[in-house]
Amino acid sequence: MNFRQLFFLLFIQFSFSQGNINTIEVNGGNWIEILRNSEYYIDTTNTLKATDISNRLNHFKKNNSSLLSLKKQPHNLWVHLKLKNLGKKQKYWLGMYSQADSLIYYARINAEKTFRFKKLSDYSKPSHLRDSINVRFHFASFDLNQNQEVEVLALVKNRKHFTNFYMDFTTPYDNLNWEKGFYWIISSFVSIFVFTALLCFLFGFLLRKLLFINYAFYLILTAIFILHEELFISIFEIPWIHNLIYKTNSNFLMTIAVGLNMQIFIMLTNIKKTATKFYFYLNNFSIYVISFGLFCSLLNYIFPQLNFLNTYYNILWNKAVILNVLCVIINAGIIQFYFFKRKKYLNGFLLGVLLLILNPVIYYLNYSKIIELYEIQHPNYYYYVILLEILLLGLFIILQYRNKIRESINFLKAKINAEQGLKIEKETKEVSIKNAVFESQTRLLNDLSKDLHDDLGQKLSVISISLENLKLKFQSEEINQLKQITVEVSNSIRNLSHWLNDYEFQNKEIAEIIELDILRINKLQLTQVKIDKTQKTTLNTNEKIIIFRVYQELINNSLKHSKSSYIKIEFFENQIVFSDNGIGISAVSNNGIGLKNIIERLQIINWKMERKNGVTIIYRV
């Protein structure tokens, strides 16, 4: 056998092994990894039909994994399977779990010559519009008798997502029974995220805290991401909701989410205060990442025809992946920086590493086989980890916010204490000023009293003596009248001296002092003043002097403005009431000097005044 014959035999054997796959035997409900016994072909022309492909089965490649992972695959992908029913059950579903835009099934039974069209499954439509039953995945129904075989060709068109999917062949009952439990698990996660997001929105708007609003958007995006990756957007029966989520891209959604996540970490770790320079760069970078994700998502909505065949779409898609990974690394660094600042190196290292491994970005990249750090045996387990991570992040936010509230409360307490101290200091100074003013006024009045008594009093005494001598020499009625007037003036000056001096105020009650002055006023017959002192108003000397000055001012106002013929003064324990029968003591102008003097005098001794309906009340505060 020469070299050419040997090469020809090897080529024939290789072609035969490539074109003849193992038949997958099934018996009712099963979860056989059927893709391990499948083969695939990539049509780079995107033009070949089932009849063309059936003649190229020898060119198909064998798949050796439970998943079919081909990274970016914008070209038509053909998958070839052989299935045989060994059981008595006849109804089977061939299901494919993928975000592929469309899937066309072709089949031939019992070694028929040609593949016949079986079904078109269009992922751009809600499942209730593309299938007779509302399920999240692509499927085709087969009726197989016992020991009957079927050969399937599946045309997969997946232009905008990484090609990474799973297929199974089982009975509808077993499939839906498993799906029911899976629906409950995923819906529980999504419900928790959405409910928590709504609470955060509420707290954010009520408390005016951007942190809670960012966290709410992060949770919403995480929920949409889960719905996307687990194909749950298919079950939304409202077309516009399905279309809205369908046109989003998990990669670009994740870019927005990690940007928000970075904003959250920046706020939580308070980098703005501890590292101002780094805060400037990190904050601007996170805003750029969010803006880039929003831009790509908007572009995806406006131009839904963009896909991996387009150079610009590839550039944006690759850049989003790089930004996502970079944000995860930076977030881990922020956490480590926060704990390193507090000298908790082990905590910072462990949390940083945990964040690098267990986060939605790494899960998405790993689940889609964009990167392969670890194998995901069952996605449900990871959702528990995501839930724990989000709950821990939420707890961290609550604790940080509680600490900020505590700091704010302590700051407010310190501010209140400082204000109270300043208030007390101000009041003390005001009291000191008032006392100084009062002492100054009292000293001035005492000096005036002494001058009146010593100077004018002596001179009037000399005049009185001289008039007495003149009276002895000359008997004249005019001299008698002049002497009488001199005596009255002397008595008036003596009385005034006493009023100006605080001697009277130290030894008599305020009611007695005012009563003596009322006797003088009543003698003048300008008005009639009545006093009611059944209750005692206890005052110190300073208060007596001020109240007496206020009394004089009010009497003066009454005589000038009120035009009254009767005035009544009533004394109570902590207040004194002035009233008249004229137009009212309160008729004095609100801007009058007299009223201003009364208010200022009363403030010195911590008293106030109220006026209404011809009645004036002064009272102790």
C-alpha positions as CSV (number, residue, x, y, z in Angstrom):
1,M,0.0,0.0,0.0
2,N,1.6,3.2,-1.1
3,F,1.3,6.6,0.6
4,R,-1.5,7.9,-1.7
5,Q,-3.7,4.8,-0.9
6,L,-3.1,5.2,2.8
7,F,-3.9,8.9,2.8
8,F,-7.1,8.1,0.8
9,L,-8.2,5.5,3.4
10,L,-7.5,7.8,6.3
11,F,-9.5,10.6,4.6
12,I,-12.5,8.3,4.0
13,Q,-12.4,7.1,7.6
14,F,-12.2,10.7,8.9
15,S,-15.0,11.8,6.7
16,F,-17.2,8.9,7.8
17,S,-16.5,9.6,11.5
18,Q,-17.4,13.2,11.0
19,G,-20.6,12.6,9.2
20,N,-21.9,9.7,11.2
21,I,-22.7,10.8,14.8
22,N,-23.9,8.5,17.5
23,T,-27.6,8.1,17.9
24,I,-29.0,9.4,21.2
25,E,-31.3,7.0,22.8
26,V,-34.1,8.3,25.0
27,N,-36.8,6.8,27.2
28,G,-39.3,9.3,28.6
29,G,-38.1,11.9,31.0
30,N,-34.4,12.3,30.8
31,W,-31.7,15.0,31.0
32,I,-29.2,13.5,28.6
33,E,-26.5,16.0,27.5
34,I,-27.5,15.5,23.9
35,L,-25.1,18.1,22.6
36,R,-22.2,15.8,23.4
37,N,-23.4,13.6,20.6
38,S,-24.0,16.4,18.2
39,E,-22.1,18.0,15.4
40,Y,-22.2,21.5,13.8
41,Y,-21.4,23.4,10.7
42,I,-20.8,27.1,10.2
43,D,-22.2,28.6,7.0
44,T,-20.0,31.6,6.4
45,T,-22.1,32.6,3.3
46,N,-25.3,32.7,5.3
47,T,-27.1,31.3,2.2
48,L,-27.1,27.5,2.4
49,K,-30.5,25.8,2.7
50,A,-31.4,22.5,4.4
51,T,-31.0,20.6,1.1
52,D,-27.5,22.0,0.6
53,I,-26.5,21.2,4.2
54,S,-27.8,17.6,4.0
55,N,-25.2,17.0,1.3
56,R,-22.4,18.4,3.5
57,L,-23.0,16.3,6.7
58,N,-19.5,14.9,6.2
59,H,-18.1,18.4,6.8
60,F,-19.7,18.9,10.2
61,K,-17.5,19.1,13.3
62,K,-18.0,17.0,16.4
63,N,-19.0,18.8,19.7
64,N,-17.6,17.2,22.9
65,S,-19.3,19.4,25.5
66,S,-22.7,19.6,27.1
67,L,-22.9,23.1,25.7
68,L,-22.2,24.4,22.3
69,S,-19.9,27.4,22.8
70,L,-18.6,29.2,19.7
71,K,-17.9,32.7,21.1
72,K,-19.0,35.4,18.5
73,Q,-20.8,33.6,15.7
74,P,-22.6,36.0,13.3
75,H,-22.9,33.3,10.6
76,N,-25.6,30.7,10.3
77,L,-25.0,27.7,12.5
78,W,-26.3,24.3,11.7
79,V,-26.6,21.6,14.4
80,H,-27.0,17.9,13.5
81,L,-28.6,15.4,15.9
82,K,-29.8,11.8,15.7
83,L,-32.5,10.7,18.3
84,K,-34.2,7.4,19.0
85,N,-37.2,6.7,21.3
86,L,-36.8,3.5,23.3
87,G,-39.8,4.0,25.5
88,K,-43.5,3.9,25.2
89,K,-44.1,7.6,25.5
90,Q,-44.4,9.2,22.1
91,K,-44.5,13.0,22.8
92,Y,-41.2,14.7,23.0
93,W,-39.8,18.2,23.0
94,L,-36.5,19.2,21.5
95,G,-35.6,22.3,23.4
96,M,-32.8,24.8,22.9
97,Y,-32.0,27.4,25.6
98,S,-30.4,30.4,23.8
99,Q,-30.9,34.1,23.1
100,A,-30.5,33.3,19.3
101,D,-32.6,35.5,17.2
102,S,-34.3,32.6,15.4
103,L,-34.2,28.8,15.2
104,I,-35.5,26.7,12.3
105,Y,-36.0,22.9,12.8
106,Y,-35.7,20.4,10.0
107,A,-36.3,16.7,10.5
108,R,-36.3,13.4,8.7
109,I,-37.8,10.2,10.2
110,N,-36.6,6.6,9.7
111,A,-33.8,7.5,7.3
112,E,-35.9,9.6,4.9
113,K,-33.9,11.0,2.0
114,T,-34.7,14.7,2.6
115,F,-35.1,16.9,5.6
116,R,-38.5,18.5,6.0
117,F,-39.2,21.8,7.5
118,K,-40.5,21.3,11.1
119,K,-40.8,24.7,12.8
120,L,-39.6,28.3,12.9
121,S,-39.0,29.8,16.4
122,D,-38.6,33.6,16.4
123,Y,-37.1,34.9,19.7
124,S,-38.0,38.5,18.8
125,K,-41.7,37.6,19.5
126,P,-43.2,36.7,22.9
127,S,-43.5,33.0,23.3
128,H,-47.3,33.0,23.3
129,L,-47.2,34.5,19.7
130,R,-44.5,32.0,18.4
131,D,-45.7,28.8,20.1
132,S,-48.9,27.2,21.3
133,I,-47.6,27.2,24.9
134,N,-46.0,30.0,26.8
135,V,-42.4,28.8,27.6
136,R,-39.1,30.7,27.7
137,F,-37.1,28.5,25.3
138,H,-37.1,27.4,21.7
139,F,-38.6,24.0,21.1
140,A,-40.0,21.7,18.5
141,S,-42.5,18.9,19.2
142,F,-41.9,15.3,17.9
143,D,-44.2,12.3,18.0
144,L,-42.1,9.1,17.9
145,N,-43.2,5.5,18.2
146,Q,-41.2,3.1,20.2
147,N,-37.8,2.4,18.5
148,Q,-38.4,5.1,16.0
149,E,-35.6,7.4,15.0
150,V,-35.5,11.0,13.9
151,E,-32.6,13.0,12.5
152,V,-32.7,16.8,13.1
153,L,-31.0,19.8,11.5
154,A,-31.4,23.0,13.5
155,L,-30.5,26.3,11.9
156,V,-29.4,28.8,14.5
157,K,-29.1,32.5,13.7
158,N,-27.4,34.4,16.6
159,R,-26.0,37.7,15.4
160,K,-25.7,39.8,18.5
161,H,-24.9,37.4,21.4
162,F,-22.1,34.9,22.2
163,T,-23.1,31.5,20.9
164,N,-23.4,29.4,24.0
165,F,-26.5,27.2,24.4
166,Y,-27.9,24.0,25.8
167,M,-30.3,21.5,24.3
168,D,-32.4,18.7,25.8
169,F,-34.9,16.1,24.4
170,T,-37.6,15.1,26.9
171,T,-41.3,14.7,27.4
172,P,-43.4,17.9,27.8
173,Y,-44.5,16.9,31.3
174,D,-41.0,16.3,32.6
175,N,-39.8,19.5,31.0
176,L,-42.6,21.7,32.3
177,N,-42.4,20.1,35.8
178,W,-38.7,21.1,36.0
179,E,-39.4,24.6,34.5
180,K,-42.1,25.2,37.1
181,G,-39.6,25.0,39.9
182,F,-37.0,27.0,38.0
183,Y,-39.6,29.7,37.4
184,W,-40.3,30.0,41.1
185,I,-36.6,30.3,41.9
186,I,-35.8,33.0,39.3
187,S,-39.1,34.9,40.0
188,S,-38.3,34.9,43.7
189,F,-34.8,36.4,43.1
190,V,-36.2,39.0,40.6
191,S,-39.1,39.9,43.0
192,I,-36.7,40.5,45.9
193,F,-34.4,42.7,43.8
194,V,-37.4,44.7,42.4
195,F,-39.0,45.1,45.8
196,T,-35.7,46.2,47.4
197,A,-35.2,48.6,44.5
198,L,-38.6,50.2,45.0
199,L,-37.9,50.7,48.7
200,C,-34.5,52.3,47.8
201,F,-36.3,54.6,45.3
202,L,-38.7,55.6,48.1
203,F,-36.0,56.2,50.7
204,G,-33.8,58.0,48.1
205,F,-36.6,60.5,47.2
206,L,-37.8,61.0,50.7
207,L,-34.3,61.4,52.2
208,R,-32.8,63.1,49.1
209,K,-30.0,60.6,49.0
210,L,-28.4,59.7,45.7
211,L,-26.8,56.6,47.2
212,F,-30.2,54.8,47.6
213,I,-31.3,55.8,44.1
214,N,-28.1,54.5,42.5
215,Y,-28.5,51.3,44.4
216,A,-32.1,51.0,43.2
217,F,-31.1,51.4,39.6
218,Y,-28.3,48.8,40.1
219,L,-30.9,46.3,41.4
220,I,-33.3,46.9,38.5
221,L,-30.5,46.4,36.0
222,T,-29.5,43.2,37.8
223,A,-33.1,42.0,37.6
224,I,-33.3,42.7,33.9
225,F,-29.9,41.0,33.4
226,I,-31.3,37.9,35.0
227,L,-34.4,37.9,32.9
228,H,-32.2,38.3,29.8
229,E,-29.8,35.6,30.6
230,E,-32.4,33.1,31.7
231,L,-34.6,33.8,28.7
232,F,-37.6,35.0,30.8
233,I,-38.2,38.0,28.5
234,S,-40.1,35.5,26.3
235,I,-42.9,35.0,28.8
236,F,-43.9,38.7,28.8
237,E,-47.1,38.8,27.0
238,I,-47.3,42.6,26.6
239,P,-45.5,43.2,23.3
240,W,-44.0,46.6,24.1
241,I,-42.5,45.3,27.4
242,H,-41.0,42.3,25.6
243,N,-39.7,44.5,22.8
244,L,-38.2,46.9,25.3
245,I,-36.2,44.3,27.1
246,Y,-35.5,42.2,24.0
247,K,-33.6,45.1,22.4
248,T,-31.3,45.6,25.4
249,N,-28.0,43.8,25.4
250,S,-26.7,42.1,28.6
251,N,-23.2,43.3,28.0
252,F,-24.2,47.0,27.7
253,L,-26.6,46.6,30.6
254,M,-23.8,45.2,32.7
255,T,-21.6,48.3,31.8
256,I,-24.2,50.6,33.2
257,A,-24.6,48.4,36.3
258,V,-20.9,48.3,37.1
259,G,-20.7,52.1,36.6
260,L,-23.4,52.5,39.2
261,N,-21.8,50.0,41.4
262,M,-18.6,52.0,41.4
263,Q,-20.6,55.1,42.3
264,I,-22.1,53.2,45.2
265,F,-18.6,52.1,46.5
266,I,-17.2,55.6,46.1
267,M,-20.1,57.0,48.2
268,L,-19.9,54.2,50.8
269,T,-16.1,54.4,51.4
270,N,-16.2,58.2,51.6
271,I,-13.2,58.5,49.2
272,K,-14.2,62.1,48.6
273,K,-12.9,63.1,52.0
274,T,-10.1,60.5,52.5
275,A,-8.6,60.7,49.0
276,T,-9.8,63.8,47.1
277,K,-7.5,63.3,44.1
278,F,-8.5,59.7,43.6
279,Y,-12.1,60.6,44.0
280,F,-11.9,63.1,41.1
281,Y,-10.6,60.4,38.7
282,L,-12.7,57.5,40.0
283,N,-15.9,59.6,39.9
284,N,-15.3,60.8,36.4
285,F,-14.4,57.3,35.2
286,S,-17.6,55.9,36.7
287,I,-19.7,58.6,35.0
288,Y,-17.9,57.8,31.7
289,V,-18.7,54.1,32.1
290,I,-22.4,54.7,32.8
291,S,-22.6,57.2,29.9
292,F,-20.9,54.7,27.5
293,G,-23.3,51.9,28.5
294,L,-26.3,54.2,28.0
295,F,-24.9,55.3,24.6
296,C,-24.4,51.7,23.4
297,S,-27.9,50.7,24.7
298,L,-29.5,53.7,22.9
299,L,-27.6,52.8,19.7
300,N,-28.8,49.2,20.0
301,Y,-32.4,50.5,20.2
302,I,-32.1,53.0,17.3
303,F,-30.2,50.5,15.0
304,P,-31.4,47.0,16.0
305,Q,-29.8,45.6,12.8
306,L,-26.3,46.2,14.2
307,N,-24.5,42.9,15.0
308,F,-21.2,41.1,15.0
309,L,-20.9,41.4,11.3
310,N,-20.5,45.2,11.8
311,T,-17.0,46.4,12.7
312,Y,-18.2,49.3,14.9
313,Y,-20.6,47.0,16.9
314,N,-17.6,44.7,17.6
315,I,-15.5,47.6,18.8
316,L,-18.2,48.8,21.1
317,W,-19.0,45.3,22.4
318,N,-15.3,44.6,23.1
319,K,-14.8,47.9,24.8
320,A,-17.8,47.3,27.0
321,V,-16.3,43.9,28.1
322,I,-13.0,45.6,28.9
323,L,-14.7,48.4,30.9
324,N,-16.8,45.8,32.8
325,V,-13.7,43.8,33.9
326,L,-11.8,47.0,34.7
327,C,-14.7,48.3,36.9
328,V,-14.7,45.1,38.8
329,I,-11.0,45.3,39.5
330,I,-11.3,49.0,40.5
331,N,-14.3,48.2,42.8
332,A,-12.2,45.5,44.5
333,G,-9.4,48.0,44.9
334,I,-11.8,50.6,46.5
335,I,-12.9,48.0,49.0
336,Q,-9.3,47.1,49.9
337,F,-8.4,50.8,50.2
338,Y,-11.3,51.4,52.6
339,F,-10.2,48.6,54.9
340,F,-6.5,49.2,54.5
341,K,-7.1,52.8,55.7
342,R,-8.5,51.3,58.9
343,K,-5.6,48.8,59.1
344,K,-8.0,45.8,58.5
345,Y,-5.7,44.3,55.9
346,L,-7.1,40.7,56.0
347,N,-10.7,41.9,55.8
348,G,-9.9,44.1,52.8
349,F,-7.9,41.4,51.0
350,L,-10.6,38.7,51.5
351,L,-13.5,41.0,50.5
352,G,-11.5,42.3,47.5
353,V,-10.8,38.8,46.2
354,L,-14.4,37.7,46.9
355,L,-15.7,40.7,44.9
356,L,-13.4,39.8,42.0
357,I,-14.7,36.3,41.8
358,L,-18.4,36.6,42.9
359,N,-20.1,39.4,41.1
360,P,-22.6,39.7,38.3
361,V,-20.0,40.8,35.7
362,I,-17.7,37.9,36.2
363,Y,-20.7,35.6,36.3
364,Y,-22.1,36.9,33.0
365,L,-18.7,36.7,31.3
366,N,-18.1,33.2,32.6
367,Y,-21.7,32.0,31.9
368,S,-21.5,33.3,28.3
369,K,-18.1,31.7,27.9
370,I,-16.5,35.1,27.2
371,I,-14.0,34.2,29.8
372,E,-13.6,30.9,31.6
373,L,-12.6,31.2,35.2
374,Y,-14.7,28.4,36.6
375,E,-17.4,26.0,35.4
376,I,-21.0,26.9,36.3
377,Q,-22.7,23.6,37.2
378,H,-26.1,25.1,38.0
379,P,-26.9,28.8,37.6
380,N,-29.3,28.7,40.6
381,Y,-26.5,28.4,43.0
382,Y,-24.9,31.5,41.7
383,Y,-28.0,33.5,42.1
384,Y,-28.0,32.7,45.8
385,V,-24.4,34.1,45.9
386,I,-25.6,37.2,44.0
387,L,-28.5,37.6,46.4
388,L,-26.1,37.3,49.4
389,E,-23.8,39.8,47.8
390,I,-26.6,42.3,47.2
391,L,-27.9,41.8,50.7
392,L,-24.5,42.4,52.2
393,L,-24.0,45.5,50.0
394,G,-27.5,46.7,51.1
395,L,-26.5,46.0,54.8
396,F,-23.3,47.9,54.3
397,I,-25.2,50.8,52.8
398,I,-27.6,50.8,55.8
399,L,-24.8,50.6,58.3
400,Q,-22.9,53.4,56.6
401,Y,-26.0,55.5,56.4
402,R,-26.7,54.8,60.1
403,N,-23.2,56.0,60.9
404,K,-23.8,59.1,58.9
405,I,-27.1,59.8,60.6
406,R,-25.3,59.3,64.0
407,E,-22.6,61.7,62.9
408,S,-25.2,64.2,61.8
409,I,-27.1,63.9,65.1
410,N,-23.9,64.4,67.0
411,F,-23.0,67.4,64.9
412,L,-26.5,68.8,65.4
413,K,-26.2,68.2,69.2
414,A,-22.8,70.0,69.2
415,K,-24.3,72.8,67.1
416,I,-27.3,73.1,69.5
417,N,-25.1,73.1,72.5
418,A,-22.8,75.7,71.0
419,E,-25.9,77.8,70.1
420,Q,-27.2,77.4,73.6
421,G,-23.9,78.4,75.0
422,L,-23.8,81.5,72.7
423,K,-27.4,82.2,73.7
424,I,-26.6,82.0,77.4
425,E,-23.5,84.1,76.9
426,K,-25.5,86.6,74.9
427,E,-28.3,86.7,77.6
428,T,-25.6,87.1,80.3
429,K,-24.1,90.0,78.4
430,E,-27.5,91.5,77.8
431,V,-28.3,91.2,81.5
432,S,-24.9,92.8,82.3
433,I,-25.6,95.6,79.9
434,K,-29.1,96.1,81.3
435,N,-27.8,96.1,84.8
436,A,-25.1,98.6,83.8
437,V,-27.7,100.8,82.1
438,F,-30.0,100.5,85.1
439,E,-27.2,101.3,87.5
440,S,-26.2,104.2,85.4
441,Q,-29.8,105.5,85.3
442,T,-30.2,105.0,89.0
443,R,-26.9,106.8,89.7
444,L,-28.0,109.7,87.5
445,L,-31.3,109.9,89.2
446,N,-29.7,109.7,92.6
447,D,-27.3,112.5,91.6
448,L,-30.3,114.5,90.3
449,S,-32.2,113.9,93.5
450,K,-29.3,115.1,95.6
451,D,-28.9,118.2,93.4
452,L,-32.6,119.0,93.8
453,H,-32.5,118.4,97.5
454,D,-29.2,120.1,98.3
455,D,-29.2,123.0,95.8
456,L,-32.8,123.9,94.9
457,G,-34.1,122.8,98.3
458,Q,-31.6,125.1,100.2
459,K,-32.3,128.0,97.9
460,L,-36.0,127.7,98.4
461,S,-35.4,127.5,102.1
462,V,-33.5,130.8,102.0
463,I,-36.3,132.3,99.9
464,S,-38.8,131.1,102.4
465,I,-36.9,132.6,105.3
466,S,-36.5,135.9,103.5
467,L,-40.2,136.0,102.8
468,E,-40.9,135.4,106.5
469,N,-38.7,138.4,107.4
470,L,-40.5,140.5,104.8
471,K,-43.8,139.4,106.3
472,L,-42.7,140.7,109.7
473,K,-41.8,144.0,108.2
474,F,-44.6,144.3,105.7
475,Q,-48.0,142.9,106.2
476,S,-49.0,142.1,102.6
477,E,-51.4,139.4,101.2
478,E,-49.1,139.0,98.1
479,I,-46.2,138.1,100.4
480,N,-48.3,135.5,102.1
481,Q,-49.3,134.0,98.7
482,L,-45.7,134.0,97.5
483,K,-44.6,132.3,100.7
484,Q,-47.3,129.7,100.3
485,I,-46.3,129.0,96.7
486,T,-42.6,128.7,97.8
487,V,-43.6,126.1,100.5
488,E,-45.6,124.1,97.9
489,V,-42.7,124.2,95.4
490,S,-40.3,123.2,98.2
491,N,-42.6,120.2,99.1
492,S,-42.9,119.2,95.5
493,I,-39.1,119.3,95.0
494,R,-38.7,117.3,98.2
495,N,-41.2,114.7,96.9
496,L,-39.6,114.6,93.5
497,S,-36.3,114.0,95.1
498,H,-37.7,111.1,97.0
499,W,-39.1,109.6,93.8
500,L,-35.9,110.0,92.0
501,N,-34.0,108.4,94.9
502,D,-34.4,104.6,95.3
503,Y,-35.1,105.0,99.0
504,E,-38.8,104.8,98.6
505,F,-38.5,101.8,96.3
506,Q,-36.4,99.9,98.8
507,N,-38.9,100.4,101.7
508,K,-42.3,100.3,100.1
509,E,-44.4,98.0,97.9
510,I,-45.0,99.2,94.3
511,A,-48.8,99.5,94.9
512,E,-48.1,101.9,97.9
513,I,-45.7,104.0,95.8
514,I,-48.1,104.3,92.9
515,E,-51.0,105.0,95.3
516,L,-49.1,108.0,96.8
517,D,-48.6,109.4,93.3
518,I,-52.3,108.8,92.4
519,L,-53.2,111.0,95.4
520,R,-51.2,113.8,93.8
521,I,-52.8,113.3,90.4
522,N,-56.4,113.2,91.8
523,K,-55.7,116.6,93.6
524,L,-55.0,118.1,90.2
525,Q,-58.5,117.0,89.1
526,L,-57.3,116.3,85.6
527,T,-58.8,112.8,85.7
528,Q,-59.9,110.3,88.3
529,V,-57.5,107.4,89.0
530,K,-58.6,104.3,91.0
531,I,-56.3,101.6,92.3
532,D,-57.1,98.0,93.1
533,K,-54.4,96.3,95.2
534,T,-56.3,93.4,96.7
535,Q,-53.6,91.1,95.3
536,K,-49.9,91.7,96.0
537,T,-47.4,92.1,93.3
538,T,-44.0,91.2,94.7
539,L,-41.1,93.0,93.0
540,N,-37.5,93.7,93.7
541,T,-36.1,97.3,93.9
542,N,-35.0,97.3,90.2
543,E,-38.4,96.0,89.1
544,K,-40.2,98.6,91.2
545,I,-38.3,101.5,89.7
546,I,-38.9,100.2,86.1
547,I,-42.6,99.5,86.8
548,F,-43.1,102.9,88.3
549,R,-41.5,104.6,85.2
550,V,-43.8,102.6,83.0
551,Y,-46.8,103.6,85.2
552,Q,-45.8,107.3,84.8
553,E,-45.5,106.8,81.0
554,L,-48.9,105.1,80.7
555,I,-50.6,107.8,82.9
556,N,-49.0,110.4,80.7
557,N,-50.2,108.7,77.5
558,S,-53.7,108.5,79.0
559,L,-53.8,112.1,79.9
560,K,-52.4,113.2,76.5
561,H,-54.1,110.8,74.1
562,S,-56.9,108.8,75.7
563,K,-59.1,111.8,76.7
564,S,-60.5,109.7,79.5
565,S,-62.1,110.9,82.7
566,Y,-61.5,107.6,84.6
567,I,-58.4,105.4,84.9
568,K,-58.2,102.1,86.8
569,I,-55.1,100.2,87.8
570,E,-55.3,96.6,89.1
571,F,-52.5,94.6,90.7
572,F,-52.1,90.9,90.4
573,E,-49.4,88.4,91.4
574,N,-47.5,88.6,88.1
575,Q,-49.2,91.3,86.2
576,I,-50.6,94.8,86.4
577,V,-53.6,95.9,84.3
578,F,-54.2,99.6,83.2
579,S,-57.6,100.5,81.7
580,D,-59.6,103.7,81.1
581,N,-62.9,104.9,79.7
582,G,-61.5,107.0,76.9
583,I,-60.3,105.9,73.5
584,G,-57.7,103.8,75.3
585,I,-54.3,104.0,76.7
586,S,-53.2,101.8,73.8
587,A,-54.2,104.6,71.4
588,V,-50.6,105.9,71.4
589,S,-48.9,105.3,68.1
590,N,-47.2,102.0,67.6
591,N,-44.1,103.8,66.5
592,G,-44.2,106.4,69.3
593,I,-41.2,107.1,71.5
594,G,-43.3,106.5,74.6
595,L,-44.3,103.0,73.6
596,K,-40.7,102.2,72.6
597,N,-39.4,103.4,76.0
598,I,-42.0,101.3,77.8
599,I,-41.0,98.1,75.8
600,E,-37.3,98.7,76.3
601,R,-37.8,99.4,80.1
602,L,-39.8,96.2,80.5
603,Q,-37.2,94.1,78.6
604,I,-34.6,95.1,81.2
605,I,-36.5,93.3,83.9
606,N,-37.8,90.5,81.6
607,W,-41.4,91.8,81.5
608,K,-43.7,92.2,78.5
609,M,-46.7,94.3,77.5
610,E,-49.9,93.5,75.6
611,R,-52.5,96.1,74.5
612,K,-56.0,95.5,73.2
613,N,-59.4,97.2,73.4
614,G,-58.3,100.1,75.6
615,V,-56.6,97.8,78.1
616,T,-52.8,97.6,78.7
617,I,-51.4,94.6,80.5
618,I,-47.8,94.3,81.7
619,Y,-46.7,90.9,82.9
620,R,-43.7,88.9,84.1
621,V,-42.4,86.5,81.5
